[in-house]
Amino acid sequence: MRAPLYDVNAGRKAVSITLNSDLVAKAAALGINISRTAEAAVVQAFEAAEKAKIREEIPEAVRIIDELVAVRLVRCRRSGR
């Protein structure tokens, strides 16, 4: 199981956002909890941004590992292993 990217047990914080008034009215009429829906959307955006960041870091990590393996192979060949 992977570690969460944020504290899922943190308290809630009131914030102010601006939304299309017709959308808010229609969502309310359908019983949609705008706060929870917005929070879920922010979680998705946050996770996508974190994944993108990791994808950017992977090539550099692979390059470093390849260099370390190459150095180790040269040492092993020199020592006859």
Backbone as CSV, one residue per row, in Angstrom:
resi,resn,N_x,N_y,N_z,CA_x,CA_y,CA_z,C_x,C_y,C_z
1,MET,0.845,-1.187,0.000,0.000,0.000,0.000,0.886,1.244,0.000
2,ARG,0.588,2.178,-0.868,1.404,3.382,-0.947,0.973,4.400,0.098
3,ALA,1.902,5.248,0.465,1.613,6.297,1.442,0.761,7.375,0.778
4,PRO,-0.184,7.946,1.514,-1.006,9.005,0.928,-0.148,10.234,0.595
5,LEU,-0.553,10.971,-0.418,0.191,12.152,-0.840,-0.099,13.371,0.030
6,TYR,-1.127,13.286,0.838,-1.501,14.378,1.721,-2.165,13.783,2.963
7,ASP,-2.317,14.572,4.004,-2.914,14.099,5.260,-4.428,14.000,5.100
8,VAL,-4.902,12.777,4.881,-6.334,12.575,4.655,-7.161,12.829,5.920
9,ASN,-6.497,12.906,7.070,-7.198,13.143,8.332,-7.114,14.595,8.785
10,ALA,-6.524,15.467,7.967,-6.407,16.882,8.338,-7.791,17.511,8.433
11,GLY,-7.875,18.521,9.257,-9.141,19.241,9.403,-9.524,19.940,8.112
12,ARG,-10.742,20.359,8.054,-11.242,21.046,6.860,-11.042,22.548,7.044
13,LYS,-10.862,23.255,5.937,-10.655,24.698,5.966,-11.658,25.364,5.033
14,ALA,-12.307,26.393,5.534,-13.254,27.147,4.708,-12.471,28.000,3.715
15,VAL,-12.868,27.937,2.456,-12.254,28.755,1.407,-13.373,29.370,0.568
16,SER,-13.030,30.375,-0.182,-14.010,31.024,-1.040,-13.634,30.740,-2.487
17,ILE,-14.590,30.230,-3.259,-14.375,30.016,-4.687,-15.531,30.653,-5.447
18,THR,-15.283,30.968,-6.674,-16.310,31.555,-7.521,-16.701,30.540,-8.583
19,LEU,-18.001,30.255,-8.658,-18.516,29.283,-9.618,-19.661,29.900,-10.418
20,ASN,-19.946,29.323,-11.535,-21.070,29.727,-12.367,-22.354,29.586,-11.545
21,SER,-23.128,30.649,-11.456,-24.315,30.640,-10.593,-25.361,29.625,-11.044
22,ASP,-25.530,29.448,-12.349,-26.493,28.468,-12.846,-26.041,27.058,-12.483
23,LEU,-24.761,26.813,-12.606,-24.210,25.507,-12.242,-24.430,25.219,-10.760
24,VAL,-24.200,26.214,-9.918,-24.403,26.046,-8.472,-25.869,25.736,-8.178
25,ALA,-26.774,26.464,-8.799,-28.213,26.244,-8.566,-28.631,24.849,-9.007
26,LYS,-28.162,24.427,-10.178,-28.539,23.103,-10.670,-27.916,21.994,-9.843
27,ALA,-26.694,22.200,-9.385,-26.042,21.203,-8.528,-26.793,21.094,-7.199
28,ALA,-27.152,22.232,-6.636,-27.897,22.233,-5.370,-29.241,21.534,-5.531
29,ALA,-29.913,21.774,-6.661,-31.213,21.146,-6.906,-31.099,19.625,-6.982
30,LEU,-29.947,19.146,-7.407,-29.723,17.699,-7.494,-29.110,17.124,-6.222
31,GLY,-28.887,17.989,-5.235,-28.335,17.520,-3.970,-26.841,17.255,-4.015
32,ILE,-26.164,17.856,-4.974,-24.719,17.658,-5.086,-24.016,18.513,-4.041
33,ASN,-23.158,17.887,-3.257,-22.372,18.599,-2.250,-21.184,19.237,-2.971
34,ILE,-21.265,20.546,-3.173,-20.243,21.247,-3.948,-18.882,21.192,-3.263
35,SER,-18.851,21.320,-1.960,-17.573,21.277,-1.239,-16.877,19.937,-1.437
36,ARG,-17.608,18.859,-1.253,-17.018,17.520,-1.412,-16.627,17.251,-2.860
37,THR,-17.457,17.729,-3.779,-17.159,17.538,-5.192,-15.912,18.323,-5.582
38,ALA,-15.806,19.557,-5.107,-14.618,20.372,-5.384,-13.380,19.737,-4.757
39,GLU,-13.521,19.238,-3.539,-12.384,18.589,-2.871,-11.912,17.367,-3.664
40,ALA,-12.850,16.574,-4.144,-12.496,15.401,-4.937,-11.770,15.812,-6.217
41,ALA,-12.217,16.905,-6.827,-11.567,17.388,-8.052,-10.162,17.884,-7.755
42,VAL,-9.974,18.552,-6.625,-8.641,19.031,-6.244,-7.720,17.840,-5.961
43,VAL,-8.247,16.810,-5.313,-7.455,15.600,-5.065,-6.999,14.998,-6.392
44,GLN,-7.897,14.889,-7.348,-7.531,14.336,-8.666,-6.473,15.186,-9.349
45,ALA,-6.627,16.502,-9.301,-5.651,17.400,-9.929,-4.300,17.305,-9.229
46,PHE,-4.327,17.223,-7.901,-3.095,17.107,-7.117,-2.370,15.805,-7.449
47,GLU,-3.114,14.702,-7.473,-2.502,13.409,-7.785,-1.934,13.392,-9.204
48,ALA,-2.633,14.002,-10.140,-2.140,14.071,-11.523,-0.860,14.890,-11.597
49,ALA,-0.802,15.999,-10.859,0.398,16.838,-10.848,1.571,16.093,-10.216
50,GLU,1.312,15.363,-9.139,2.370,14.581,-8.487,2.889,13.483,-9.420
51,LYS,1.982,12.816,-10.125,2.389,11.769,-11.075,3.232,12.354,-12.195
52,ALA,2.833,13.521,-12.691,3.595,14.181,-13.758,4.999,14.538,-13.274
53,LYS,5.084,15.003,-12.040,6.385,15.353,-11.460,7.275,14.119,-11.361
54,ILE,6.699,13.017,-10.920,7.465,11.769,-10.796,7.907,11.288,-12.173
55,ARG,7.010,11.383,-13.157,7.375,10.964,-14.522,8.542,11.779,-15.060
56,GLU,8.623,13.049,-14.681,9.743,13.889,-15.097,11.035,13.470,-14.407
57,GLU,10.926,12.970,-13.169,12.113,12.598,-12.397,12.642,11.218,-12.782
58,ILE,11.801,10.357,-13.333,12.203,8.982,-13.627,13.382,8.893,-14.593
59,PRO,13.393,9.614,-15.708,14.539,9.484,-16.620,15.877,9.826,-15.949
60,GLU,15.886,10.841,-15.113,17.118,11.204,-14.407,17.524,10.101,-13.432
61,ALA,16.565,9.526,-12.726,16.865,8.443,-11.792,17.403,7.231,-12.540
62,VAL,16.816,6.925,-13.678,17.284,5.788,-14.493,18.703,6.048,-14.974
63,ARG,18.979,7.282,-15.401,20.326,7.621,-15.860,21.351,7.420,-14.748
64,ILE,21.021,7.868,-13.552,21.932,7.723,-12.407,22.154,6.254,-12.087
65,ILE,21.089,5.461,-12.083,21.209,4.027,-11.804,22.059,3.354,-12.874
66,ASP,21.829,3.702,-14.141,22.631,3.133,-15.227,24.112,3.446,-15.031
67,GLU,24.416,4.674,-14.629,25.812,5.049,-14.378,26.407,4.230,-13.231
68,LEU,25.646,4.060,-12.168,26.133,3.283,-11.028,26.361,1.825,-11.411
69,VAL,25.450,1.263,-12.184,25.597,-0.126,-12.637,26.822,-0.250,-13.527
70,ALA,27.020,0.713,-14.420,28.175,0.674,-15.319,29.475,0.729,-14.531
71,VAL,29.539,1.582,-13.537,30.739,1.679,-12.700,30.969,0.372,-11.964
72,ARG,29.908,-0.209,-11.431,30.023,-1.483,-10.705,30.493,-2.603,-11.635
73,LEU,29.964,-2.637,-12.863,30.386,-3.656,-13.819,31.858,-3.516,-14.166
74,VAL,32.314,-2.282,-14.338,33.736,-2.058,-14.645,34.585,-2.549,-13.486
75,ARG,34.195,-2.249,-12.255,34.950,-2.698,-11.080,34.976,-4.228,-11.000
76,CYS,33.821,-4.844,-11.266,33.738,-6.326,-11.201,34.632,-6.950,-12.273
77,ARG,34.631,-6.384,-13.457,35.459,-6.923,-14.542,36.937,-6.761,-14.225
78,ARG,37.297,-5.652,-13.632,38.702,-5.416,-13.264,39.152,-6.376,-12.191
79,SER,38.264,-6.699,-11.276,38.634,-7.590,-10.176,38.454,-9.064,-10.545
80,GLY,37.937,-9.315,-11.751,37.769,-10.699,-12.210,36.523,-11.388,-11.725
81,ARG,35.573,-10.667,-11.213,34.328,-11.268,-10.706,33.347,-11.493,-11.809
